[in-house]
Amino acid sequence: MAITTTPVTIIGAGLGGLTLARVLCIHGVTATVYESDPSPSARTQGGQLDIHKEDGQQALADAGLTERFLSIIHEGADASRVLDKDGRLILDVPSDDSNPRPEVLRGDLRQILLNSLPAGTVQWGRKVTDVRSLGEGRHEVAFADGTTVTSKLLVGADGAWSRVRPLLSDAKPAYTGTTFIETYLHNVDERHARTAAAVGKGAMYALTPGKGIVAHREAGGILHTYAELNRPAEWITGIDFTDPAAASTRVAAEFEGWAPELTALITDGETAPVARMIYTLPDGHRWERTPGVTLIGDAAHLMPPSGDGANLAVFDGAELAVAIASHPDDTEAALTAYEQDMFPRSAPFYQDAHDIIERCLGDDAPTSFTELFTKGPEPAEEPEAQDRP
């Protein structure tokens, strides 16, 4: 069954796609967001994000959501501490009430965006199986349920493994050589007191060349952890993550001899460990203008987590929405204006992202990382689930 959809068809209900839909709505342009997840709560949404004044907060202001954003800030979460592998404190950076980059949970931010949209804007359980050009700027999107939609303007906001990107580019994500293994501890102050004390009130970084443990305290007594490893893809895929206990034991073995309050973040995890293999598109990824279609967020400029990915995604969405609203009768002018600004805006962040990974896990870690607190880019945000196909 084929349907001609609303003026803007958005694939993916991540932060960028939802911001695009929201800002379009404010400008009187209707959009439909198609998301493969069966419901808003079908999977976890990642952890803490620091939202930057110059892009993320600006996008939320364009979306009319500043007050709601301020209501979800996790006070004190910007505190940071760096430990060595024996649990000894190297650096302690307290929370700063004047911090221009406050922390929020990705899931909370996504929820305020969802709540801001008219009912029916997001169509859940719509997994894209194919996208093809029909000519003259129109595209047909096919879904696993056998339905199709014909777009007037198609936006790929569908992340690392975008189904829309091949319409524009032959580029494919490449594994960076780094994987983050994600775990959670709950009710930590009562059940895991030593580990909770080691992490502190915000973020904790225990980093050495090639491997590290990073944890963030979240609301409700939760510690959200990433065990970070520079390992070949074959090493990661050789671990059976369908056996959580065996997987945790295998990952923890890489941290043999580390302080038990740190390795407990892996061995005592109360959810199954999940491997987040970190991928990137080629530095400065761009494409030739193609009628009727464009990309935002990770679909456009996937890079390692560096504190900028979510901010770039929501800013892309807001900027594209403004361009569309400013050219109501000329889709190509809108997409040209958006891309001409987006390409040079996002390109410098690739180097920042590579630099963050090198500072965290390179030969000079953790010294190179501690320098971030007095100069250079911000510490990394929680990674998006890049490896979700």
Order of alpha helices (4+ residues) and beta strands (2+ residues): beta-beta-alpha-beta-beta-alpha-alpha-beta-beta-beta-alpha-beta-beta-beta-beta-beta-beta-alpha-alpha-beta-beta-beta-alpha-alpha-alpha-beta-beta-alpha-alpha-alpha-alpha
